[in-house]
Amino acid sequence: MAGLACALFLYGASVLIAPWWAVLVLVVLWFVFFAIACRWWTPHPRRLPFLAAFAMLFWFGFVLAGGAWLDWGP
C-alpha cells in the first residue's frame, strides 16, 4: 500500500507535464489499482509490491508515450 501511495504522488504530479484529461485518466486508473490492492490485502498480500511497481511503470510509459506522440511538456 505504501508503494501505491508513492505512485499517487507521481500520478498527481503529472499535472505539471500532461493535459488535464490525461491526469484525470491517470487518477481514475490509480483508484482502480487501489481497489485491486484493497481486495488483495488479505488473500494475496505478496502481490501488492508488484502491483505498486506495475502502477509506477505504467505511469512512466503513459507519460513517456504522451510526450513522444502527443507532444506533452512543460
mmCIF file as gemmi writes it, N, C-alpha and C atoms, coordinates in Angstrom:
data_model
loop_
_atom_site.group_PDB
_atom_site.id
_atom_site.type_symbol
_atom_site.label_atom_id
_atom_site.label_alt_id
_atom_site.label_comp_id
_atom_site.label_asym_id
_atom_site.label_entity_id
_atom_site.label_seq_id
_atom_site.pdbx_PDB_ins_code
_atom_site.Cartn_x
_atom_site.Cartn_y
_atom_site.Cartn_z
_atom_site.occupancy
_atom_site.B_iso_or_equiv
_atom_site.pdbx_formal_charge
_atom_site.auth_seq_id
_atom_site.auth_asym_id
_atom_site.pdbx_PDB_model_num
ATOM 1 N N . MET Axp A 1 ? 0.818 -1.18 0 1 0 ? 1 A 1
ATOM 2 C CA . MET Axp A 1 ? 0 0 0 1 0 ? 1 A 1
ATOM 3 C C . MET Axp A 1 ? 0.869 1.255 0 1 0 ? 1 A 1
ATOM 4 N N . ALA Axp A 2 ? 2.022 1.178 0.632 1 0 ? 2 A 1
ATOM 5 C CA . ALA Axp A 2 ? 2.917 2.335 0.637 1 0 ? 2 A 1
ATOM 6 C C . ALA Axp A 2 ? 3.423 2.628 -0.776 1 0 ? 2 A 1
ATOM 7 N N . GLY Axp A 3 ? 3.626 1.587 -1.548 1 0 ? 3 A 1
ATOM 8 C CA . GLY Axp A 3 ? 4.051 1.786 -2.934 1 0 ? 3 A 1
ATOM 9 C C . GLY Axp A 3 ? 2.983 2.474 -3.757 1 0 ? 3 A 1
ATOM 10 N N . LEU Axp A 4 ? 1.732 2.148 -3.515 1 0 ? 4 A 1
ATOM 11 C CA . LEU Axp A 4 ? 0.652 2.83 -4.225 1 0 ? 4 A 1
ATOM 12 C C . LEU Axp A 4 ? 0.524 4.275 -3.769 1 0 ? 4 A 1
ATOM 13 N N . ALA Axp A 5 ? 0.832 4.549 -2.508 1 0 ? 5 A 1
ATOM 14 C CA . ALA Axp A 5 ? 0.835 5.934 -2.038 1 0 ? 5 A 1
ATOM 15 C C . ALA Axp A 5 ? 1.927 6.732 -2.763 1 0 ? 5 A 1
ATOM 16 N N . CYS Axp A 6 ? 3.068 6.106 -2.973 1 0 ? 6 A 1
ATOM 17 C CA . CYS Axp A 6 ? 4.138 6.763 -3.738 1 0 ? 6 A 1
ATOM 18 C C . CYS Axp A 6 ? 3.7 6.992 -5.182 1 0 ? 6 A 1
ATOM 19 N N . ALA Axp A 7 ? 3.023 6.018 -5.748 1 0 ? 7 A 1
ATOM 20 C CA . ALA Axp A 7 ? 2.541 6.155 -7.126 1 0 ? 7 A 1
ATOM 21 C C . ALA Axp A 7 ? 1.523 7.282 -7.243 1 0 ? 7 A 1
ATOM 22 N N . LEU Axp A 8 ? 0.723 7.499 -6.194 1 0 ? 8 A 1
ATOM 23 C CA . LEU Axp A 8 ? -0.257 8.581 -6.226 1 0 ? 8 A 1
ATOM 24 C C . LEU Axp A 8 ? 0.428 9.933 -6.395 1 0 ? 8 A 1
ATOM 25 N N . PHE Axp A 9 ? 1.576 10.125 -5.766 1 0 ? 9 A 1
ATOM 26 C CA . PHE Axp A 9 ? 2.311 11.377 -5.932 1 0 ? 9 A 1
ATOM 27 C C . PHE Axp A 9 ? 2.786 11.544 -7.375 1 0 ? 9 A 1
ATOM 28 N N . LEU Axp A 10 ? 3.235 10.465 -7.99 1 0 ? 10 A 1
ATOM 29 C CA . LEU Axp A 10 ? 3.628 10.536 -9.398 1 0 ? 10 A 1
ATOM 30 C C . LEU Axp A 10 ? 2.437 10.905 -10.274 1 0 ? 10 A 1
ATOM 31 N N . TYR Axp A 11 ? 1.314 10.249 -10.023 1 0 ? 11 A 1
ATOM 32 C CA . TYR Axp A 11 ? 0.116 10.481 -10.828 1 0 ? 11 A 1
ATOM 33 C C . TYR Axp A 11 ? -0.37 11.921 -10.652 1 0 ? 11 A 1
ATOM 34 N N . GLY Axp A 12 ? -0.315 12.42 -9.431 1 0 ? 12 A 1
ATOM 35 C CA . GLY Axp A 12 ? -0.751 13.794 -9.177 1 0 ? 12 A 1
ATOM 36 C C . GLY Axp A 12 ? 0.199 14.835 -9.739 1 0 ? 12 A 1
ATOM 37 N N . ALA Axp A 13 ? 1.487 14.554 -9.714 1 0 ? 13 A 1
ATOM 38 C CA . ALA Axp A 13 ? 2.47 15.498 -10.236 1 0 ? 13 A 1
ATOM 39 C C . ALA Axp A 13 ? 2.459 15.555 -11.757 1 0 ? 13 A 1
ATOM 40 N N . SER Axp A 14 ? 1.748 14.65 -12.379 1 0 ? 14 A 1
ATOM 41 C CA . SER Axp A 14 ? 1.66 14.65 -13.837 1 0 ? 14 A 1
ATOM 42 C C . SER Axp A 14 ? 0.98 15.905 -14.369 1 0 ? 14 A 1
ATOM 43 N N . VAL Axp A 15 ? 0.283 16.609 -13.506 1 0 ? 15 A 1
ATOM 44 C CA . VAL Axp A 15 ? -0.39 17.837 -13.93 1 0 ? 15 A 1
ATOM 45 C C . VAL Axp A 15 ? 0.623 18.875 -14.425 1 0 ? 15 A 1
ATOM 46 N N . LEU Axp A 16 ? 1.875 18.719 -14.056 1 0 ? 16 A 1
ATOM 47 C CA . LEU Axp A 16 ? 2.909 19.65 -14.497 1 0 ? 16 A 1
ATOM 48 C C . LEU Axp A 16 ? 3.313 19.447 -15.951 1 0 ? 16 A 1
ATOM 49 N N . ILE Axp A 17 ? 3.102 18.25 -16.489 1 0 ? 17 A 1
ATOM 50 C CA . ILE Axp A 17 ? 3.56 17.979 -17.85 1 0 ? 17 A 1
ATOM 51 C C . ILE Axp A 17 ? 2.487 17.434 -18.776 1 0 ? 17 A 1
ATOM 52 N N . ALA Axp A 18 ? 1.375 16.986 -18.22 1 0 ? 18 A 1
ATOM 53 C CA . ALA Axp A 18 ? 0.329 16.361 -19.035 1 0 ? 18 A 1
ATOM 54 C C . ALA Axp A 18 ? -0.931 17.23 -19.01 1 0 ? 18 A 1
ATOM 55 N N . PRO Axp A 19 ? -1.768 17.112 -20.029 1 0 ? 19 A 1
ATOM 56 C CA . PRO Axp A 19 ? -3.03 17.861 -20.019 1 0 ? 19 A 1
ATOM 57 C C . PRO Axp A 19 ? -3.982 17.32 -18.949 1 0 ? 19 A 1
ATOM 58 N N . TRP Axp A 20 ? -4.991 18.097 -18.637 1 0 ? 20 A 1
ATOM 59 C CA . TRP Axp A 20 ? -5.902 17.746 -17.544 1 0 ? 20 A 1
ATOM 60 C C . TRP Axp A 20 ? -6.603 16.416 -17.777 1 0 ? 20 A 1
ATOM 61 N N . TRP Axp A 21 ? -6.956 16.125 -19.017 1 0 ? 21 A 1
ATOM 62 C CA . TRP Axp A 21 ? -7.692 14.883 -19.286 1 0 ? 21 A 1
ATOM 63 C C . TRP Axp A 21 ? -6.804 13.661 -19.062 1 0 ? 21 A 1
ATOM 64 N N . ALA Axp A 22 ? -5.515 13.798 -19.342 1 0 ? 22 A 1
ATOM 65 C CA . ALA Axp A 22 ? -4.594 12.68 -19.116 1 0 ? 22 A 1
ATOM 66 C C . ALA Axp A 22 ? -4.395 12.443 -17.618 1 0 ? 22 A 1
ATOM 67 N N . VAL Axp A 23 ? -4.329 13.525 -16.857 1 0 ? 23 A 1
ATOM 68 C CA . VAL Axp A 23 ? -4.197 13.393 -15.405 1 0 ? 23 A 1
ATOM 69 C C . VAL Axp A 23 ? -5.461 12.758 -14.825 1 0 ? 23 A 1
ATOM 70 N N . LEU Axp A 24 ? -6.602 13.127 -15.356 1 0 ? 24 A 1
ATOM 71 C CA . LEU Axp A 24 ? -7.855 12.524 -14.918 1 0 ? 24 A 1
ATOM 72 C C . LEU Axp A 24 ? -7.865 11.016 -15.184 1 0 ? 24 A 1
ATOM 73 N N . VAL Axp A 25 ? -7.402 10.616 -16.353 1 0 ? 25 A 1
ATOM 74 C CA . VAL Axp A 25 ? -7.302 9.184 -16.684 1 0 ? 25 A 1
ATOM 75 C C . VAL Axp A 25 ? -6.352 8.484 -15.709 1 0 ? 25 A 1
ATOM 76 N N . LEU Axp A 26 ? -5.218 9.113 -15.427 1 0 ? 26 A 1
ATOM 77 C CA . LEU Axp A 26 ? -4.251 8.512 -14.507 1 0 ? 26 A 1
ATOM 78 C C . LEU Axp A 26 ? -4.821 8.365 -13.098 1 0 ? 26 A 1
ATOM 79 N N . VAL Axp A 27 ? -5.517 9.373 -12.613 1 0 ? 27 A 1
ATOM 80 C CA . VAL Axp A 27 ? -6.065 9.305 -11.258 1 0 ? 27 A 1
ATOM 81 C C . VAL Axp A 27 ? -7.166 8.246 -11.175 1 0 ? 27 A 1
ATOM 82 N N . VAL Axp A 28 ? -8.001 8.143 -12.199 1 0 ? 28 A 1
ATOM 83 C CA . VAL Axp A 28 ? -9.021 7.099 -12.21 1 0 ? 28 A 1
ATOM 84 C C . VAL Axp A 28 ? -8.357 5.726 -12.216 1 0 ? 28 A 1
ATOM 85 N N . LEU Axp A 29 ? -7.304 5.576 -12.993 1 0 ? 29 A 1
ATOM 86 C CA . LEU Axp A 29 ? -6.583 4.307 -13.008 1 0 ? 29 A 1
ATOM 87 C C . LEU Axp A 29 ? -5.947 4.007 -11.66 1 0 ? 29 A 1
ATOM 88 N N . TRP Axp A 30 ? -5.444 5.051 -10.978 1 0 ? 30 A 1
ATOM 89 C CA . TRP Axp A 30 ? -4.87 4.836 -9.659 1 0 ? 30 A 1
ATOM 90 C C . TRP Axp A 30 ? -5.932 4.312 -8.697 1 0 ? 30 A 1
ATOM 91 N N . PHE Axp A 31 ? -7.151 4.836 -8.8 1 0 ? 31 A 1
ATOM 92 C CA . PHE Axp A 31 ? -8.226 4.331 -7.944 1 0 ? 31 A 1
ATOM 93 C C . PHE Axp A 31 ? -8.55 2.875 -8.261 1 0 ? 31 A 1
ATOM 94 N N . VAL Axp A 32 ? -8.441 2.497 -9.507 1 0 ? 32 A 1
ATOM 95 C CA . VAL Axp A 32 ? -8.639 1.085 -9.877 1 0 ? 32 A 1
ATOM 96 C C . VAL Axp A 32 ? -7.538 0.227 -9.245 1 0 ? 32 A 1
ATOM 97 N N . PHE Axp A 33 ? -6.29 0.684 -9.347 1 0 ? 33 A 1
ATOM 98 C CA . PHE Axp A 33 ? -5.184 -0.043 -8.705 1 0 ? 33 A 1
ATOM 99 C C . PHE Axp A 33 ? -5.395 -0.136 -7.193 1 0 ? 33 A 1
ATOM 100 N N . PHE Axp A 34 ? -5.877 0.937 -6.581 1 0 ? 34 A 1
ATOM 101 C CA . PHE Axp A 34 ? -6.113 0.951 -5.148 1 0 ? 34 A 1
ATOM 102 C C . PHE Axp A 34 ? -7.225 -0.025 -4.765 1 0 ? 34 A 1
ATOM 103 N N . ALA Axp A 35 ? -8.264 -0.095 -5.577 1 0 ? 35 A 1
ATOM 104 C CA . ALA Axp A 35 ? -9.352 -1.048 -5.311 1 0 ? 35 A 1
ATOM 105 C C . ALA Axp A 35 ? -8.844 -2.485 -5.407 1 0 ? 35 A 1
ATOM 106 N N . ILE Axp A 36 ? -8.005 -2.748 -6.397 1 0 ? 36 A 1
ATOM 107 C CA . ILE Axp A 36 ? -7.412 -4.086 -6.518 1 0 ? 36 A 1
ATOM 108 C C . ILE Axp A 36 ? -6.545 -4.392 -5.303 1 0 ? 36 A 1
ATOM 109 N N . ALA Axp A 37 ? -5.766 -3.412 -4.863 1 0 ? 37 A 1
ATOM 110 C CA . ALA Axp A 37 ? -4.902 -3.618 -3.695 1 0 ? 37 A 1
ATOM 111 C C . ALA Axp A 37 ? -5.726 -3.876 -2.44 1 0 ? 37 A 1
ATOM 112 N N . CYS Axp A 38 ? -6.819 -3.164 -2.274 1 0 ? 38 A 1
ATOM 113 C CA . CYS Axp A 38 ? -7.685 -3.409 -1.112 1 0 ? 38 A 1
ATOM 114 C C . CYS Axp A 38 ? -8.291 -4.802 -1.164 1 0 ? 38 A 1
ATOM 115 N N . ARG Axp A 39 ? -8.636 -5.236 -2.346 1 0 ? 39 A 1
ATOM 116 C CA . ARG Axp A 39 ? -9.217 -6.572 -2.495 1 0 ? 39 A 1
ATOM 117 C C . ARG Axp A 39 ? -8.173 -7.666 -2.231 1 0 ? 39 A 1
ATOM 118 N N . TRP Axp A 40 ? -6.921 -7.412 -2.596 1 0 ? 40 A 1
ATOM 119 C CA . TRP Axp A 40 ? -5.855 -8.394 -2.407 1 0 ? 40 A 1
ATOM 120 C C . TRP Axp A 40 ? -5.183 -8.306 -1.039 1 0 ? 40 A 1
ATOM 121 N N . TRP Axp A 41 ? -5.54 -7.35 -0.219 1 0 ? 41 A 1
ATOM 122 C CA . TRP Axp A 41 ? -4.821 -7.083 1.031 1 0 ? 41 A 1
ATOM 123 C C . TRP Axp A 41 ? -4.683 -8.334 1.891 1 0 ? 41 A 1
ATOM 124 N N . THR Axp A 42 ? -5.75 -9.055 2.132 1 0 ? 42 A 1
ATOM 125 C CA . THR Axp A 42 ? -5.69 -10.238 2.995 1 0 ? 42 A 1
ATOM 126 C C . THR Axp A 42 ? -5.374 -11.519 2.233 1 0 ? 42 A 1
ATOM 127 N N . PRO Axp A 43 ? -6.054 -11.811 1.117 1 0 ? 43 A 1
ATOM 128 C CA . PRO Axp A 43 ? -5.784 -13.115 0.487 1 0 ? 43 A 1
ATOM 129 C C . PRO Axp A 43 ? -4.44 -13.215 -0.23 1 0 ? 43 A 1
ATOM 130 N N . HIS Axp A 44 ? -3.957 -12.115 -0.782 1 0 ? 44 A 1
ATOM 131 C CA . HIS Axp A 44 ? -2.706 -12.165 -1.563 1 0 ? 44 A 1
ATOM 132 C C . HIS Axp A 44 ? -1.807 -10.968 -1.242 1 0 ? 44 A 1
ATOM 133 N N . PRO Axp A 45 ? -1.308 -10.843 -0.029 1 0 ? 45 A 1
ATOM 134 C CA . PRO Axp A 45 ? -0.518 -9.654 0.329 1 0 ? 45 A 1
ATOM 135 C C . PRO Axp A 45 ? 0.824 -9.553 -0.407 1 0 ? 45 A 1
ATOM 136 N N . ARG Axp A 46 ? 1.338 -10.664 -0.873 1 0 ? 46 A 1
ATOM 137 C CA . ARG Axp A 46 ? 2.637 -10.623 -1.553 1 0 ? 46 A 1
ATOM 138 C C . ARG Axp A 46 ? 2.547 -10.076 -2.973 1 0 ? 46 A 1
ATOM 139 N N . ARG Axp A 47 ? 1.355 -9.914 -3.483 1 0 ? 47 A 1
ATOM 140 C CA . ARG Axp A 47 ? 1.179 -9.34 -4.823 1 0 ? 47 A 1
ATOM 141 C C . ARG Axp A 47 ? 1.211 -7.816 -4.806 1 0 ? 47 A 1
ATOM 142 N N . LEU Axp A 48 ? 1.019 -7.196 -3.658 1 0 ? 48 A 1
ATOM 143 C CA . LEU Axp A 48 ? 0.894 -5.742 -3.588 1 0 ? 48 A 1
ATOM 144 C C . LEU Axp A 48 ? 2.149 -4.991 -4.049 1 0 ? 48 A 1
ATOM 145 N N . PRO Axp A 49 ? 3.346 -5.426 -3.687 1 0 ? 49 A 1
ATOM 146 C CA . PRO Axp A 49 ? 4.516 -4.711 -4.206 1 0 ? 49 A 1
ATOM 147 C C . PRO Axp A 49 ? 4.619 -4.776 -5.736 1 0 ? 49 A 1
ATOM 148 N N . PHE Axp A 50 ? 4.199 -5.882 -6.315 1 0 ? 50 A 1
ATOM 149 C CA . PHE Axp A 50 ? 4.226 -5.993 -7.772 1 0 ? 50 A 1
ATOM 150 C C . PHE Axp A 50 ? 3.183 -5.088 -8.413 1 0 ? 50 A 1
ATOM 151 N N . LEU Axp A 51 ? 2.035 -4.957 -7.763 1 0 ? 51 A 1
ATOM 152 C CA . LEU Axp A 51 ? 1.007 -4.049 -8.254 1 0 ? 51 A 1
ATOM 153 C C . LEU Axp A 51 ? 1.491 -2.607 -8.198 1 0 ? 51 A 1
ATOM 154 N N . ALA Axp A 52 ? 2.154 -2.234 -7.12 1 0 ? 52 A 1
ATOM 155 C CA . ALA Axp A 52 ? 2.69 -0.877 -6.997 1 0 ? 52 A 1
ATOM 156 C C . ALA Axp A 52 ? 3.777 -0.626 -8.043 1 0 ? 52 A 1
ATOM 157 N N . ALA Axp A 53 ? 4.639 -1.596 -8.259 1 0 ? 53 A 1
ATOM 158 C CA . ALA Axp A 53 ? 5.676 -1.445 -9.288 1 0 ? 53 A 1
ATOM 159 C C . ALA Axp A 53 ? 5.05 -1.316 -10.67 1 0 ? 53 A 1
ATOM 160 N N . PHE Axp A 54 ? 4.002 -2.109 -10.94 1 0 ? 54 A 1
ATOM 161 C CA . PHE Axp A 54 ? 3.309 -2.001 -12.218 1 0 ? 54 A 1
ATOM 162 C C . PHE Axp A 54 ? 2.662 -0.627 -12.377 1 0 ? 54 A 1
ATOM 163 N N . ALA Axp A 55 ? 2.087 -0.098 -11.297 1 0 ? 55 A 1
ATOM 164 C CA . ALA Axp A 55 ? 1.462 1.226 -11.36 1 0 ? 55 A 1
ATOM 165 C C . ALA Axp A 55 ? 2.498 2.301 -11.7 1 0 ? 55 A 1
ATOM 166 N N . MET Axp A 56 ? 3.675 2.197 -11.122 1 0 ? 56 A 1
ATOM 167 C CA . MET Axp A 56 ? 4.73 3.185 -11.407 1 0 ? 56 A 1
ATOM 168 C C . MET Axp A 56 ? 5.269 3.017 -12.825 1 0 ? 56 A 1
ATOM 169 N N . LEU Axp A 57 ? 5.454 1.795 -13.266 1 0 ? 57 A 1
ATOM 170 C CA . LEU Axp A 57 ? 5.917 1.564 -14.638 1 0 ? 57 A 1
ATOM 171 C C . LEU Axp A 57 ? 4.869 1.999 -15.655 1 0 ? 57 A 1
ATOM 172 N N . PHE Axp A 58 ? 3.608 1.788 -15.334 1 0 ? 58 A 1
ATOM 173 C CA . PHE Axp A 58 ? 2.539 2.239 -16.221 1 0 ? 58 A 1
ATOM 174 C C . PHE Axp A 58 ? 2.553 3.759 -16.335 1 0 ? 58 A 1
ATOM 175 N N . TRP Axp A 59 ? 2.741 4.448 -15.201 1 0 ? 59 A 1
ATOM 176 C CA . TRP Axp A 59 ? 2.815 5.912 -15.223 1 0 ? 59 A 1
ATOM 177 C C . TRP Axp A 59 ? 3.974 6.367 -16.114 1 0 ? 59 A 1
ATOM 178 N N . PHE Axp A 60 ? 5.122 5.746 -15.955 1 0 ? 60 A 1
ATOM 179 C CA . PHE Axp A 60 ? 6.293 6.117 -16.743 1 0 ? 60 A 1
ATOM 180 C C . PHE Axp A 60 ? 6.02 5.924 -18.227 1 0 ? 60 A 1
ATOM 181 N N . GLY Axp A 61 ? 5.461 4.784 -18.602 1 0 ? 61 A 1
ATOM 182 C CA . GLY Axp A 61 ? 5.154 4.532 -20.01 1 0 ? 61 A 1
ATOM 183 C C . GLY Axp A 61 ? 4.097 5.472 -20.555 1 0 ? 61 A 1
ATOM 184 N N . PHE Axp A 62 ? 3.079 5.77 -19.753 1 0 ? 62 A 1
ATOM 185 C CA . PHE Axp A 62 ? 1.999 6.665 -20.172 1 0 ? 62 A 1
ATOM 186 C C . PHE Axp A 62 ? 2.527 8.071 -20.431 1 0 ? 62 A 1
ATOM 187 N N . VAL Axp A 63 ? 3.314 8.595 -19.519 1 0 ? 63 A 1
ATOM 188 C CA . VAL Axp A 63 ? 3.865 9.949 -19.666 1 0 ? 63 A 1
ATOM 189 C C . VAL Axp A 63 ? 4.899 9.984 -20.785 1 0 ? 63 A 1
ATOM 190 N N . LEU Axp A 64 ? 5.701 8.963 -20.895 1 0 ? 64 A 1
ATOM 191 C CA . LEU Axp A 64 ? 6.695 8.909 -21.964 1 0 ? 64 A 1
ATOM 192 C C . LEU Axp A 64 ? 6.023 8.853 -23.336 1 0 ? 64 A 1
ATOM 193 N N . ALA Axp A 65 ? 4.996 8.031 -23.466 1 0 ? 65 A 1
ATOM 194 C CA . ALA Axp A 65 ? 4.269 7.944 -24.738 1 0 ? 65 A 1
ATOM 195 C C . ALA Axp A 65 ? 3.552 9.253 -25.049 1 0 ? 65 A 1
ATOM 196 N N . GLY Axp A 66 ? 2.961 9.873 -24.047 1 0 ? 66 A 1
ATOM 197 C CA . GLY Axp A 66 ? 2.298 11.159 -24.262 1 0 ? 66 A 1
ATOM 198 C C . GLY Axp A 66 ? 3.281 12.243 -24.69 1 0 ? 66 A 1
ATOM 199 N N . GLY Axp A 67 ? 4.461 12.228 -24.113 1 0 ? 67 A 1
ATOM 200 C CA . GLY Axp A 67 ? 5.474 13.204 -24.505 1 0 ? 67 A 1
ATOM 201 C C . GLY Axp A 67 ? 6.004 12.964 -25.903 1 0 ? 67 A 1
ATOM 202 N N . ALA Axp A 68 ? 6.126 11.702 -26.281 1 0 ? 68 A 1
ATOM 203 C CA . ALA Axp A 68 ? 6.676 11.372 -27.598 1 0 ? 68 A 1
ATOM 204 C C . ALA Axp A 68 ? 5.657 11.562 -28.716 1 0 ? 68 A 1
ATOM 205 N N . TRP Axp A 69 ? 4.435 11.093 -28.499 1 0 ? 69 A 1
ATOM 206 C CA . TRP Axp A 69 ? 3.45 11.089 -29.581 1 0 ? 69 A 1
ATOM 207 C C . TRP Axp A 69 ? 2.477 12.256 -29.555 1 0 ? 69 A 1
ATOM 208 N N . LEU Axp A 70 ? 2.231 12.791 -28.37 1 0 ? 70 A 1
ATOM 209 C CA . LEU Axp A 70 ? 1.237 13.879 -28.263 1 0 ? 70 A 1
ATOM 210 C C . LEU Axp A 70 ? 1.861 15.22 -27.911 1 0 ? 70 A 1
ATOM 211 N N . ASP Axp A 71 ? 3.169 15.256 -27.84 1 0 ? 71 A 1
ATOM 212 C CA . ASP Axp A 71 ? 3.935 16.49 -27.604 1 0 ? 71 A 1
ATOM 213 C C . ASP Axp A 71 ? 3.569 17.154 -26.285 1 0 ? 71 A 1
ATOM 214 N N . TRP Axp A 72 ? 3.463 16.346 -25.228 1 0 ? 72 A 1
ATOM 215 C CA . TRP Axp A 72 ? 3.246 16.93 -23.902 1 0 ? 72 A 1
ATOM 216 C C . TRP Axp A 72 ? 4.558 17.504 -23.41 1 0 ? 72 A 1
ATOM 217 N N . GLY Axp A 73 ? 4.471 18.474 -22.57 1 0 ? 73 A 1
ATOM 218 C CA . GLY Axp A 73 ? 5.673 19.048 -21.97 1 0 ? 73 A 1
ATOM 219 C C . GLY Axp A 73 ? 5.32 20.27 -21.157 1 0 ? 73 A 1
ATOM 220 N N . PRO Axp A 74 ? 6.267 20.727 -20.358 1 0 ? 74 A 1
ATOM 221 C CA . PRO Axp A 74 ? 6.009 21.899 -19.518 1 0 ? 74 A 1
ATOM 222 C C . PRO Axp A 74 ? 5.88 23.179 -20.324 1 0 ? 74 A 1
